[in-house]
């Protein structure tokens, strides 16, 4: 009997030792990641970055919970390339998409009614098969992924749609041109059209002749039944609710505040009372998008409506108990627009930079590519902090990989700035930052430390410019000192020769550049 008891004690002891030797399973849950990308939101169009006329209390409050980046850049000054480079981690010298490409050889892709009848006319030129995005990498890490908002990087019935590019769920505009109205005939849910109860009012429909611009009823056709941002936000919150138990990546590519000027009446009325009477914006005769009786009020209303939804999303995260484990990125795809009734002068949209045509959206000056950006992550990113670390959208892939400690190689031109977010001192800095943009005459910009070289009008070989600015001494880029620093220009040319690859798409080629950055 004693032997049996002794044997059992030995077995129990050995079993307990084995239990002690088993490694403990990690209880650390991967953070949810929400990337909020506003559309054409200027550097100073939220209160946290100096806006004084448009009210954004929810966004401002969220920014105080984390770190503001004062020198964060878009990868490009317009929609599609900025989005492509964010998703792929490529700068524009290596990017497949370097400008907006509406894939015009399919037919009349700008005919709104034709697109409604024929979905093969929608969307932009597809990206190459095998292109890997941030969403693909995060899926491999066990994340559920969603894109809600605007895609702009492919077309229906091709491999280049969100659900084939790493996103488990998609809801919104497949096509950028469709997004020129907030009351579309349809949106997409995954790969299928969702038809809406809206009439056919094509973008850029002129203000009707014979109607009184001062009569509110003259604008009734521009406000229809189903407002796309409302529908998108409903789907967005549904995705969060359904995936709260597992790590998720939500890319909220809101179309707001890109024109046309269409906003909820309650917000427009609020700003009409605040701003007072103003001159209408009338489409037609060269003016695009839709008319609006009170354009300043409408634009401010769009931004405040967006702010309201940001507040609702943050509250949902708190109610679901997942706010503390969520990394939120807030940024914009490029600088402020000058078109469709948007008024960057009135709102000082890019302050302290210039947001007017020629300096804002579409241009590689600071007003066109420096964007309002902040990061929050409770317990990880210290609240009410600010960084002047120079970074760009194409750094996000490297940063997310660092956050999750990927055990696989990634192909990127970016540099992780996780050390900055965590308050550490070992932050690697960009040797240079690079922009190559074939539109608006053809442009290139290279930033090296505090120096920035700009070349414009590169598609007109008689008018190419050569500009050099020191962004510390001259942040608004007003004093061209290229003639005084040939050594800086030489360094920029060396960087260009190393980083520039010839675009695969003819539309993005700038023949002047193939001879070198400093060619005359």
N, C-alpha and C positions, 0 to 999 in steps of 0.2 A: 504493500500500500504506500509505504514511504517512497519507494522508487517511482511509483506512478505520479505522486504529488510533485516530486523533484523534477520529473520529466515535463510536467505541465508548466511548472515555473520557468524552466529553461525555454520552452516554446514561447511563453508569454513575453519573456525578456527579449528574445530574438525578434519577435514581431514588433515590439515597441521600438527596438533599435532601427528596424527597417523603416518604420513610420517616420522616425526622426531624420533619417537620411534622405527621404523624399523631398525634393525642392518645393518650396511653397509656390503656388500659382499666383501670378501677378493679379492684383486687384485694381490696378490702374487702368481706367477705361480711356481709350483713345478719344481725343476731343472732337466734338462736332465742329465743323468749319462752315461758316456762312460768309460768302463773298458777295457784298452788295456793290453792284456797279451801276451808278447813275449814268444817264445818257446826256452828254453835253452840259453837265453841271460844271460851271466855272469855279476856279480856285477860291473865289471869295463869295460864293453864292449860298453859303451856310454861315450861321452866326459864329461858329467856332473858328472860322477863318476870316472874320471881319465883316460879314454882311450886316447891313443896318436897316434895310427896308423889308426884306423877306424874313418871316419868322420861322425858325426851325428849332423849337425848344427840345424836341425829343432827340434829334440827332446831336444837338449840342450837349445834352445831358449824357448821352452815350459816349461822346468823345472824352468827357471828363473822367470816365471810368477806365480810360486806357492811355495810349500814347499817340500823340499827334505827330505825323511826319510832315515837316515843312518843305522837304525837297524830294517829294515822290512824283514820279513822272509816268505819264502814259507812254506806251511803246510807240504810238503813232498819233497824229493829230485828227484822225477820223475813225469812224466806227469799226469797220470790218478788220483792218489790220491790227488795231489795238486789241480786239478780242482774240484774234488768232495768236498774237504774240503772248498774251496773258496765258492762254490755254496750253501753249507749246513751249514756252520758255525761250523763244528765239527772238533776237533783235532783228531789225529790218534789213540788215545786210545779209542775213541767212534765211529770212522768212519766205515761205511760198506766197503768202498774201502780204502785199506791201501797200495796197490802196484798195479802194472800193471797186469791185468788178461785178457788174450786173449781168454778165454772161449774155451780152447783147446779140450774139450770133444765133440765138434761138428764135428770134422774132421780135415783135413789139412788146418788150418786157415792161415798158412803162405804161401800157394801156391797162388801167385798173380793171375795167370790165372784161377785157380779154383774159386777164389772169384769173378772174372769178370763174370763167367758163373752162379755162384750161390750166390746170395746176402745174403743167410742165413749164409754164412761163414764169413761175414764182422762183424766188430764191436767188442766191448768188452762185458764182462759179464754184464747183466742188473742190475741196482740198484733196491732195493725193491719198489714195488708199494706203492704209498702214500708218497714217499720221497718228501719233500717240499724244493724248491730252492729259492735263492734270486729272480729269475725271477717270481716265483709264487707270492711271497709277493708283488713285484712291480706291477704285473698285478692287484692285489687286490687294489692297490693304484691308479689305473687308467692309468698306464703306458703301452705303446706299447713296446714290448720287442723283441730283435733280437740277435741271435748268428751268427756271421760270422767267419768262420775259422775251428777249429778242435774241435770235440765233445769228443770222447773217453770214454763215460760213458754208453754205451749201444750198441744196434745193431738194424739194420733194422728189421721191422716186429715185434718188441717188444714194450712194453709200455715205454721203456727206451730210447726214442729218444727226441731230443730237443723240438719238438712241443707238446709232452706229458709231458714235464717237465718245463713248464712255458714260453716257447718262442713262440711268435706269428709267428716269421719268422726265418728260418734257411737256411744257404747256406754254403757249404764247405764239409770237410771230416767228414763222420760219424765215420770212423775207423782210429785208430792211425797207423795201419800198411800200410793202403793205403797212408797215408801222408808221407811215406818214398820216394815218388817221387813227384816232383812238376809238372810233366806232366802226370797226371793219365788218365785212360780211362774214368773216370766219377767222378763227384761230386754229392752232393745231394742238391736239392732245396726243402725245407721242407721234405716230406717223400719220394720224388721221385728222381730216378737217372736222372742226366743230362749228357748225353753222349758227350764226347769231341772228337775233331779231332786229337787224339794222337795215336801213335802206341803202341803196347804192349811191353814195355821195363820194365821187372820186377825189383823191387828194389833189389840191391845187385848183379845185373848181372855182372859177372867178366869182366875185361878188355880183349878184344878179343886177342887170341894168334896170334902171327905173325905180329901184327900191331906195328908201331913205336910210343912209348910214347911221343916223341918229335914232332910228326906231329899233328897239330890241327885237321885234318880231322879224326883222329883215335877216336875222342870223339864225332863225329857228332850225334850218336844215342842217346846221353844223353840230347840233346836239341831238343825238338819237337815243336809242333805248338801252343798249348794253355797252357799258364803258369797259374797255379791255383791261385797264389796270385793276378795276374791282374784281373781275373774273380771275385775273392772274393771282391777286393776293389771296383770294379764297383757296385756290389750288395750292399755293405756297404754304399756307397755314395747315392745310390738310396733310401735306407731305410731312411737315414737322410733327404733327400729332401722330401720324402712322408710324414714324420711324424714331420716336423718342427713346425707345429701349435699346437702340443700336447706334453706333456712330454713323453720322451722315454728313455729306457735303452738299450744301445748297448754294447754287450760283444764281443769285437774284439779279438778272440782267434787265432791270426795269427800263422801259422806253422813256420814262419821265426824266427830265423835262424837255426832251427833244420836241420841237414843234412838229405838228400843228398845235395851235393854242386851243386846247380843249380841256376843261377842268370842271369839277363838280360845282354847281351853282352856289352852294352855301359858302364855298371858299372864295369864289369870284366876288360874290356880294360883300364878303368881309373886306376884301382889298379895295373894292370900289369905294366903300365908306372910308377906308384909310387913306387912299391916294387921291380921291376926288375925281373930277372930270378929266378926260384925256381924249386925244384924237384917235379915231378908229384906225385899225390896220385893215386894208382892203386888198384881197388877193386879185390877181389879174394884172395885165399890163406890165409883166415882168416880175410881179410879186407872187411868190409861190405859197403853197400850203393853204390854209383856210383863213377867211376874214374873221376879225373879232372886234366888237365895239370898244372893248376896254383891254387892250393888249397887255399893258403893264399889270393890271389886276389879274388877268388870266395867267400870265407867266408865274407870278408870285403864288397864285392859287395852286398851280401844278406842283411847285416845290413844297409848299406847306401840306398839300395832300399826301405827297410822298413821305414827308416827315411824320405825319400822323400815322402812316402805316408802319414806319420803322418803329415807332413807339409801341404799336400794337404787337409787332413781332417780338420785341424785347420782353414785353409783359407776358406773352405766351410762353416764351422760354422759361421765364421765372415760374409761371403757374405749373408748367410741366416738370419743374424741378431739374432742368438741364442747362440753365443759364450759366452756372458756375463752371460747367465743363464745355463751354462753347467759345471758340475763337471766332470773333467777328471782325471782318475787314470791311471798311467803308471807303469807296473811292469813286472816280468818274472815268469815263473812257477817253475824254479829251477836254479841251477848253470850251468856252461858251460859244454858242452859235450867234450869228449876226442876221440870220434869215428868218422869214416867216412871222415877223412881228416880235421876235426876241430882241431885246435892247440892252446889250452889254454896257453901253455908256450910262444909261439911266441907273442901272443896278450896280455899276462899277464891278462887273461880274468877275474880273480877273485881278482885281486890286491886290498888290501894288503894280501888277503888270497890265499891259494893254490888251483888252479883249475884243477890240474892233476887228473888222475885216482886214486881213493882212497881218494881224498879230495874234488873233484868237484861233478858233477852230480852223483846221486846214493848214496851219502854218507851224513851223518848228521853233518859233520864238517861245519864250516862257509862258505867255498867255495861252498858247495853243496846246502845250504838252504838260505843263506843271498842273497837278490836279489835287483837290482836297482829299486827304487820306488820313485815316487813323485806324488803330487796332485795339481791340479790347479782349481780354482773356483773364477773368477773375483769378487771383492767386498766382498768376504767372507774369502778367504785364502790370507794372505799377501804375496806379491811377494818377491822373493829372500830371503826366509827364510829356515831354516834347523831345523830338530828335530832329537834328538837321542832317542825318545820314542821307546821302544821295542814293536813291533807289528807283526802280521802275517796275512796271507790271511784269516784265519778263523775268523778274527775280522771284516771283511767287512760287513757281514750281520748285526751285531750289530751297526756298524757305519752308514750304509744306513738307518737302522731303526731309528736311532737318527736324521739323516738329515731330514727325512720325518715325524718324530714324530708319528710313528706307534701307533695306539690306540688298538693294539692287541698284545698278548704275542708272543714271538719268542723263539724257542729252539736253543740255541747256546752255545758254549764254549768260544765264543769271548768276547772282551771288546771294546766298542765304543771308538774310539780316535777322535771323532768330537771336543771335547774341545781343543785338541792339534791343530787341523787344524784351529780352530777359534782364536787361540792365548790366550785361557783362561787358568786359573791356577788350575782348579779343575779336572785334568785328573786322572782317576783311572788307576793304573798300574797292570800289570799281577803279581799275586803272583808267577806264574811259567808259562813256555811255554813247550809244550810237543810234542815230535816226536817219533813215533814207526814205524819202517819200516822193513818189512819181507824179503826184497830182499838184494842182495849183502852180504849174510851171516847172515842176521838178525841183526838189530841195534835198539838202543833206545838212545834218548837224552832228557834231561830235563834241562832247563835254569831257574835258580832262582836268580833274580837280576843279579849280575855280574858273578855268578857261573854257570858253565855248566858241567854236568855229561854226559859221553858218554859210552855206552857199545856196543861192536861189536863182530862179529863171534859167535852170540848166537845160531846158528843152528849147530855149532860144539862144543859140550859140553866139549871138551878138550882144547879149545882155547879161551874162552870168555875173553874179555878185560874189564878193569875198569879204566876209565880216568876221571880226574877232572881238569878243567882249570878256571882261573880267567880271564874273557875276557877284563878287563881293563888293567891288568898287562901283559896279554899274549893273545892278540887278534887273533894271528895266531895258537893258540892251539899247542904249541910245547913243553911245560914243564908240564908234567903230575904230579900233586901234590896230587893225591888221597890218598896216604899213610899218608899225613900230616893233613887231615881234615876229620876224621871219622864222625864228627857231620853233615857235609854237605852231606855226602853220606847217612847217616841215614835219613835226611830230604827228600832227593830225593827218597829213597825207600818208605817212607810213602806216598809221592805224587803218585808214581807209583801204589802202592797198592790201592789207592783211585780212580785213574783215568783210569786204565787199565780195559777194558772189553774184554772178549774172542771174537775173530773175528767169524763172522757167516760163513765165507768162509774158507775152510780147507787150501787153498793156503797161507793165511795170518797168519796162526797160527805159533807161535814160542814156542814150548813146554817148553823150558828152562825158559821162562818168567812166566809161570804159577806157578812156585815155588817162585817167588819174584825177584825183581830187583837185589838184591845183592847175589843171590844164587851162590854157587861155585860148 
